[in-house]
Amino acid sequence: MGFFVLLPLVLPLTSWPVARLAERRLHPRATTRLLVGVGVVLAACSTVCLGLLVVVGTAQLPGNPLPDAWSDPEVRAAVPYDEMLGKASIPALALLLGKSGSTLVRHRRVQRRVRRALEGLRDSRVAVLPDSAPYAFTLPGSRRRRSRIVVSTAMLDALEPSERRALFAHERAHLTARHTRMLLLSELAADAHPFLRPLRTAVAFGVERWADEEAAREVGDRRLTARAVGKAALLAKGSPARTVPAVTGAGQVPRRVQALLDPAPSTRLWLPTTTAPGLVAGLAAWLAAAGAATSALSAANAAVALAAILHAATPL
């Protein structure tokens, strides 16, 4: 097991370069999927290894329900710095589970609050709330409820008819691509490991850029879409939660408007890396992929090794 159990705890650092550089060379759709995938793998592997350390640490505590043989020196020798890391991992895992649980509870609470506000309205794809506060966001559906776009009358009154088309195209893109799930996964990954917080910010920006490009393609006017995005962002107060996509998301509206004023990004998987920025972004993507693969292998190796050691130490 050795230091393999520690590698997944530091390998999330390999995701930092791609979080900053991928958006410059990839289409927002590919960027977002890459970041979410890398984040989920790194978070899962680090959590598994933290759990393995907790097993070793818990076995050292008096009165624990685990077999006495699990605290033998031979078992503890499989973990480097077992005294310190084993016991420190217990509150760390408790904090991780608490933060993740809080995120899920907050996510559900926001959805329930919005659904209560929509009670009595016609069951349509677009729900218009009479409200003096301008906002627009999406509400994911469930088995019994359809997905809906929620927009206030204040937001609609502030936009021209053509800009409303761009706004609704943007929100429909969120629903079609299930961006709420991606935001929730990135939020949980950031809860699992603080090194993955840059990925959460990059994913939040990526889903908005993805929806911007889909809206521009549907409307057929990038300048009109940029104007609608900028105006709605200046008016709106923000989305109900970080896991709910909204037109004001990511807090980087000027960058989104500038991207819409530029030519449409290529839909190819990866642009040629003949230039220095392209080469750097390509290396960053490979580094993140290698980090995720190494983390998965290290976590699997540590889990199998510790299981074998505990099985050998447990009396039949």
ABEGO torsion letter per residue (X at the ends): XEAAAAAAAAAAAAAAAAAAAAAAABBAAAAAAAAAAAAAAAAAAAAAAAAAAAAAAAAABBGBABBAAAABAAAAAABBGAAAAAAAAAAAAAAAAAAAAAAAAAAAAAAAAAAAAABGBBBBABBBBBBABBBBBBBBBBAABBBBBBBBAAAAAABBAAAAAAAAAAAAAAAAAGAAAAAAAAAAAAAABAAAAAAAAAAAAAAAAAAAAAAAAAAGBAAAAAAAAAAAAAABAEBABAABBBAABGGBAAAAAAAAABBBBBABABBBAABAAAAAAAAAAAAAAAAAAAAAAAAAAAAAAAAAAAAAABBX
